[in-house]
Amino acid sequence: MHCYRTVYLKALPVLKEFSIPAVAFITTSNIDKSGNNYKTNSETIKPYLTWKDVEALAEAGVTIGSHAMTHRSF
């Protein structure tokens, strides 16, 4: 699962409701990174996870894996 903040805000409630196991691979350089917020019909969402979000995912049973420090192209 790609780890933008919508994983925490949108996917996590569904995963919990239906007891669906999940793995989130985190690019750690993006944690707490500021970026262009985007708007949905009803809210403005920050694009990147915070460490608090990652902790909440783990506490909810999501396995946290490493997707490297950065997401650079080679």
C-alpha positions as CSV (number, residue, x, y, z in Angstrom):
1,M,0.0,0.0,0.0
2,H,1.4,3.4,-1.0
3,C,1.8,5.6,2.1
4,Y,0.3,8.9,1.6
5,R,-1.9,10.3,4.4
6,T,-5.0,9.0,2.7
7,V,-3.9,5.5,3.8
8,Y,-4.4,6.6,7.4
9,L,-7.5,8.8,6.8
10,K,-9.4,6.7,4.3
11,A,-8.1,3.1,4.2
12,L,-7.5,2.5,7.9
13,P,-11.1,2.8,8.9
14,V,-12.2,0.3,6.2
15,L,-9.3,-2.1,7.1
16,K,-10.3,-2.0,10.7
17,E,-14.1,-2.4,10.0
18,F,-13.5,-5.6,8.0
19,S,-10.5,-6.9,9.8
20,I,-8.4,-6.8,6.6
21,P,-4.6,-7.3,7.2
22,A,-2.4,-4.8,5.5
23,V,1.3,-3.8,5.1
24,A,2.4,-0.2,4.7
25,F,5.8,0.4,3.2
26,I,7.1,3.7,4.4
27,T,9.5,6.1,2.7
28,T,10.8,7.7,5.9
29,S,12.1,10.9,4.3
30,N,8.5,11.8,3.5
31,I,7.2,11.5,7.1
32,D,6.1,14.9,8.4
33,K,7.1,16.4,5.1
34,S,5.2,19.4,4.0
35,G,3.7,19.3,0.5
36,N,0.9,20.6,-1.5
37,N,-2.3,20.0,0.3
38,Y,-5.2,18.9,-1.8
39,K,-8.9,19.3,-1.5
40,T,-11.7,16.7,-1.6
41,N,-15.3,17.7,-1.7
42,S,-15.4,18.3,2.0
43,E,-11.8,18.7,3.3
44,T,-8.3,19.7,2.8
45,I,-5.8,16.9,3.2
46,K,-2.0,17.1,3.9
47,P,-0.4,14.6,1.5
48,Y,2.2,12.9,3.8
49,L,1.9,10.7,6.9
50,T,3.1,12.0,10.2
51,W,5.0,9.8,12.7
52,K,1.8,9.9,14.8
53,D,-0.1,8.5,11.8
54,V,2.5,5.7,11.4
55,E,2.2,4.9,15.1
56,A,-1.6,4.7,14.8
57,L,-1.4,2.4,11.7
58,A,0.9,0.1,13.7
59,E,-1.3,0.1,16.8
60,A,-4.2,-0.8,14.5
61,G,-2.4,-3.9,13.4
62,V,-0.9,-2.7,10.1
63,T,2.5,-4.1,9.5
64,I,5.0,-1.3,8.8
65,G,7.8,-2.0,6.4
66,S,10.6,0.1,5.0
67,H,10.4,1.4,1.5
68,A,13.9,3.1,1.9
69,M,14.9,6.5,3.2
70,T,14.1,8.3,-0.1
71,H,12.2,7.5,-3.2
72,R,14.8,8.7,-5.7
73,S,15.1,7.4,-9.2
74,F,18.3,5.7,-10.2
